[in-house]
Amino acid sequence: MEHQQYYRDCLEQELKRRYQDNPHYSLRSFAKYLELEPSLLSKLLRGTRRITPKMINRLSKKVKVLDQTPDRTEEFKALDIDIFQAISQWYHWAILEMVLIDDKRLTPAIIARKLNILYSEAKAAMERLVRLHLLTRLESGRWMTTSHTIQLHGDTSLAQKQLQHEYLRMAQRALDEVSIKERDQSGMTMAIDRKDLPLAQEFIKEFRRKFCHLLQYKKKKDAVYQLMISFFPLTKNSYHFREDV
């Protein structure tokens, strides 16, 4: 079974992440980190050179997600590559929401510009959403999201983790780059009884649903936003006071 697109996507995502963290980062810098010739890396990313199993073994030490491919872990043996990419890459979900803003003029070029992703990423994502029956184009030329849901096969935990890592990096960038008038990022520290965690999780889930319904009931929309709520322990296990000695 061929997974070349998956490998290229992994390398491309890692390069993009490094570029976003450091605008001066280059393909040459990435090639040096991977211990590859820049020309070879360029060919691998363009798909004109096959990524061999030997390369995967070597590159997986540098780019961890390459070590989690369908051929190498149990959790991906039954997980379709399209499903993994759709779950793990944030812009797939953003594209589905963009359809609600402009369902006729949506093109890979517009998506790439609006979401600040590569044209190749936008084009591949739209094609993937169509293959997964999440997006369809009517005879009139208008795009429409469907009621179809992704049929999960196998464990998707790694894909979900990768997606959350992306969202966290984006939230961190927003903290520095987006005006306070266009975002809301805050936190609260509290002492709790850990037995109430299921209650807290259910409350947060219900809040998300109501929040989404409140803001999406209008027909006119002009932006796609991401809601993130972080609720996690600052102490390990239960808290025990230690007597001074």
C-alpha positions in Angstrom: 0.0 0.0 0.0 1.4 3.4 -1.0 1.6 6.2 1.5 3.8 8.7 -0.3 1.3 11.6 0.0 1.2 11.0 3.8 5.0 11.2 4.0 5.1 14.3 1.9 2.4 16.0 4.0 4.3 15.2 7.2 7.5 16.8 5.9 5.6 19.8 4.4 3.7 20.4 7.7 7.0 20.2 9.7 8.7 22.7 7.4 5.7 25.0 7.5 5.6 24.8 11.4 9.3 25.8 11.5 8.8 28.6 9.1 5.9 30.0 11.1 8.0 29.8 14.3 10.9 31.5 12.4 10.2 33.5 9.2 13.9 33.3 8.3 13.8 29.5 8.3 14.4 28.0 4.8 14.2 24.8 2.9 18.0 24.7 3.0 17.9 24.9 6.8 15.3 22.1 7.0 17.4 19.9 4.6 20.5 20.5 6.9 18.4 19.4 9.9 17.3 16.3 8.1 20.8 15.6 6.8 19.6 15.7 3.2 20.7 17.6 0.2 18.4 20.6 -0.4 17.8 19.4 -4.0 16.7 15.9 -2.8 14.4 17.4 -0.2 12.8 19.6 -2.8 12.2 16.6 -5.0 10.7 14.6 -2.1 8.3 17.5 -1.4 7.3 17.9 -5.0 6.7 14.2 -5.4 9.2 13.7 -8.2 11.4 11.5 -5.9 10.0 8.5 -3.9 10.5 8.4 -0.2 11.9 4.9 0.4 11.5 2.8 3.5 15.2 3.4 4.3 14.6 7.2 4.2 11.6 6.8 6.5 13.6 4.9 9.1 16.2 7.8 9.0 13.8 10.7 8.8 11.5 9.4 11.5 14.3 10.2 14.0 14.0 13.8 13.0 10.3 14.1 12.3 8.4 12.0 14.9 5.1 11.7 13.1 6.8 9.9 10.2 7.3 7.0 12.7 3.5 6.8 13.1 2.6 5.7 9.5 0.1 3.0 8.6 2.8 0.5 7.8 4.5 1.0 11.2 1.8 1.1 13.9 -1.2 -1.0 14.8 -3.4 2.0 15.2 -3.1 3.0 11.6 -3.5 -0.4 9.9 -7.3 0.2 9.5 -7.2 4.0 9.4 -7.6 5.4 5.9 -5.0 8.1 5.0 -7.7 10.6 3.9 -9.5 10.2 7.3 -6.2 10.7 9.2 -5.3 13.8 7.2 -8.8 15.3 7.5 -8.9 14.8 11.3 -5.3 15.9 12.0 -5.1 19.0 9.7 -7.1 22.0 11.1 -7.7 23.7 7.8 -10.1 20.9 6.6 -12.6 22.0 9.3 -12.0 25.7 8.5 -12.8 25.1 4.8 -16.1 23.5 5.7 -17.0 26.6 7.7 -15.8 28.9 4.9 -18.5 27.3 2.7 -21.0 29.0 4.9 -19.5 32.4 4.2 -19.2 32.1 0.4 -20.4 28.9 -1.2 -19.8 29.9 -4.8 -16.5 31.7 -5.2 -14.6 29.3 -2.9 -11.4 28.2 -4.7 -8.0 26.7 -3.5 -6.4 30.1 -4.2 -8.9 32.0 -2.0 -8.6 29.3 0.7 -4.8 29.4 0.7 -4.8 33.2 1.0 -7.5 33.4 3.7 -6.1 30.6 5.8 -2.4 31.3 5.1 -1.7 27.8 3.9 0.0 26.6 0.7 -2.1 26.4 -2.5 -1.2 22.7 -2.8 -2.6 22.1 0.8 -5.8 23.9 0.0 -6.3 22.0 -3.3 -5.5 18.7 -1.7 -7.8 19.4 1.2 -10.8 20.3 -1.0 -10.3 17.1 -3.0 -10.0 15.1 0.2 -13.2 16.6 1.6 -15.0 15.7 -1.6 -13.7 12.1 -1.5 -14.9 11.8 2.1 -18.3 13.1 1.0 -18.1 16.0 3.4 -18.1 18.6 0.6 -20.0 18.5 -2.7 -20.4 20.9 -5.6 -23.8 21.4 -7.1 -24.6 21.8 -10.8 -25.0 25.6 -10.2 -21.4 25.7 -9.1 -22.1 26.4 -5.5 -20.3 24.4 -2.8 -22.3 22.7 -0.1 -21.3 20.9 3.1 -23.1 17.6 3.6 -24.6 15.9 6.6 -22.2 13.0 6.0 -19.8 12.2 8.9 -16.4 10.6 8.8 -16.7 6.8 9.3 -13.8 6.1 11.7 -11.8 2.9 11.3 -9.4 2.1 14.1 -7.9 4.4 16.7 -7.7 8.1 15.8 -6.0 9.3 19.0 -2.8 10.3 17.2 -4.7 12.3 14.6 -6.7 14.0 17.3 -3.5 14.8 19.2 -1.8 16.3 16.1 -4.9 18.4 15.5 -4.9 19.8 19.1 -1.1 20.5 18.8 -1.9 22.6 15.7 -4.7 24.5 17.5 -2.5 25.2 20.5 0.3 26.6 18.3 -2.2 28.8 16.5 -3.7 30.0 19.8 -0.2 31.0 20.9 0.4 32.9 17.7 -2.9 34.6 18.0 -1.9 35.8 21.5 1.0 37.7 19.9 -0.4 38.7 16.5 -4.2 39.2 16.9 -5.7 42.4 18.4 -7.4 41.8 21.8 -10.5 43.3 20.1 -10.7 40.2 17.9 -10.0 37.4 20.3 -10.6 36.3 23.9 -8.0 34.3 25.7 -8.1 34.0 29.5 -7.8 31.4 32.2 -8.9 30.6 35.8 -7.1 28.6 38.4 -9.2 26.7 40.9 -9.0 24.0 43.6 -11.5 21.2 42.8 -12.6 17.7 43.8 -11.3 15.4 41.1 -14.5 13.3 41.4 -16.3 16.3 39.7 -14.2 16.0 36.5 -17.0 14.2 34.6 -19.4 16.9 35.6 -16.9 19.6 34.4 -16.3 17.9 31.1 -20.0 17.5 30.4 -20.6 21.2 31.3 -17.8 22.3 28.9 -19.3 20.1 26.1 -22.8 21.7 26.7 -21.3 25.2 26.7 -19.5 24.5 23.4 -22.8 23.4 21.8 -24.7 26.4 23.1 -21.9 28.8 22.1 -21.8 27.5 18.6 -25.6 27.7 18.2 -25.7 31.2 19.5 -23.2 32.5 17.0 -24.2 30.5 14.0 -27.9 31.1 13.9 -27.5 34.2 11.7 -27.5 33.6 7.9 -24.8 36.2 7.2 -21.3 35.2 8.2 -17.9 36.8 7.4 -15.2 35.0 9.4 -14.2 31.6 10.7 -13.1 31.4 14.3 -11.8 28.6 16.5 -13.0 28.1 20.1 -10.5 26.5 22.5 -11.1 25.7 26.1 -8.3 24.3 28.2 -9.0 22.6 31.5 -6.2 20.6 33.0 -4.6 19.7 36.3 -1.7 21.7 37.7 -1.1 19.1 40.4 -0.2 15.5 39.9 -2.9 13.0 41.1 -4.5 14.0 44.4 -2.9 16.8 46.4 -1.3 15.9 49.6 0.0 18.4 52.1 3.5 17.6 53.3 4.4 18.4 56.9 7.5 20.5 57.3 10.4 18.5 58.6 
